[in-house]
Amino acid sequence: MAPSDDTAPADARTWGEPVTDALKLRLHDAMVQARLIEETMIRMMRTGHGYFWIGGPGEEAWGVPLGLLVHKGTGPAHDFLHLHYRSSAIVLAMGAQPIDLLRQMRSTVTDPYSMGRNFVNHFAIRHWNIVPVTPTIETQYVSAPGTAWVQRRFGGIGVSIVNGGDAGTAEGDFASCLNWSTRPGQELPVLILIAQNNWGISTPAHQVQSSADLAQRAGGYGIPHRVVDGNDPIATYEALREALAWCRYERKPFCLQGNVARLYGHSSSSGALRHEEPDCVATFEARLVRESTLTEATARAVWDRWQTHIHAALEQVKTEPMPEREHVMLHVLAPAGSQN
């Protein structure tokens, strides 16, 4: 089983539990939760209970497996995560509370990630080494080698994991990540992830880059790489498990691309309408039913349980206060004498 907090395997090559029926059910449960949270936030935007939505429905089979494999904790002994705004499934699978995502969507002062200051799905969780997500596209690729450099000096099995989209790989930040992770004799434990949904906001990927296999660019730097069906949570889990084991044991980078869907477009600015693309949650659920790992009634119960939970959370969030003038300067500057 993937360790968390202060536990770790004696040999990093054994990272992650094997695929069992129990794991499949955990994957399904977390994927349903992530989908319902995103769809709830879209409805919040449409009904005036939120302002701007951007998120990752369609990437549940890509994000949930990673969330279950992360070595959670604080400091260089644990994984650092450099994420972007389509990473909600990762954070929820790690154990984030659904109500906190709704708080950020509504911009309440109770939002634990930004006190209502930032867009939704812009996480900042110090006790899990989740570096603050920024709205700027793909800058996380160039910051990931920074934490990985600290982890290289520290030792252990901690890895810096960076998740981004296909459009950002056309930017210099991505090339800088590849270069700084592979300097001879100073290689870094970075897991470089590319969620390929074939769009960059409103621009088709084929108009920007000459190949759909973006991970192959890592090969020019000597980085092992592969492409996986990011709509298949089992294939993704196995690929991530192997990639993380490589980074933890070899202390060198690995690049993994997952081909995923973008079910509701770029954001609320493009309407957040449902698109006819592969639905990884529905496909995986149907597979589990065919395998008799799950029954249709049990699957429905999972959806109903999370729907009830999320609805109750939303009703609570609607009663919570919004930021006031006196909150503007809170947590902007570190206190005098702070060592953090």
URURZI-V990099 format. One line per field, one symbol per residue. ss: DSSP state (H for helix, E for strand, L for the rest). phi: phi as a letter, one per 20 degrees, with the letter a starting at -180 (. if undefined). burial: # if it has 24 or more other C-alpha atoms within 12 Angstrom, else .. Layout:
ss: ???
phi: ???
burial: ???
This chain:
ss: LLLLLLLLLLLHHHLLLLLLHHHHHHHHHHHHHHHHHHHHHHHHHHLLLLLLLLLLLLLHHHHHHHHHHLLLLLLLLLLEEELLLLLHHHHHHHLLLHHHHHHHHHLELLLLLLLLLLLLLLLLEHHHLELLLLLLLLLHHHHHHHHHHHHHHHLLLLLEEEEEELHHHHLHHHHHHHHHLLLLLLLLLEEEEEEELLEELLEEHHHLLLLLLHHHHHHHHLLEEEEEELLLHHHHHHHHHHHHHHHHHHLLLEEEEEELLLLLLLLHHHLLLLLLLLLHHHHHHHHHHHLLLLLHHHHHHHHHHHHHHHHHHHHHHLLLLELLHHHLLLLLLLLLLLLL
phi: .ffbleebffcffefnfffcfffgffffgfffgffffffffffgffdnebdcdbacfodffeefgfgfdfefqdnffdfdcddcfddfffffffpfegfffffffemefegfeblnedffmdebcffdlefgfdfffmfffeegffffffffffnncfcedcdbdffffeefgfffffffecfgncfcedeedceedmcclddfffedceceefffffffdmegbadcffedffffgfffgfffffffeemcfbdcddecdcfcmfaffdolefdecgdfffffffffffemfbdfffffffffffffffffffffffeefefdgfegefmedfggnfee
burial: .###...#...#..###.....#######################...#########################.###################################################.########..################...################.##########....###############...#......#######..#.##############################################...#.....#####.##..#.....#....#..##..##..##.##..##.#.#..................
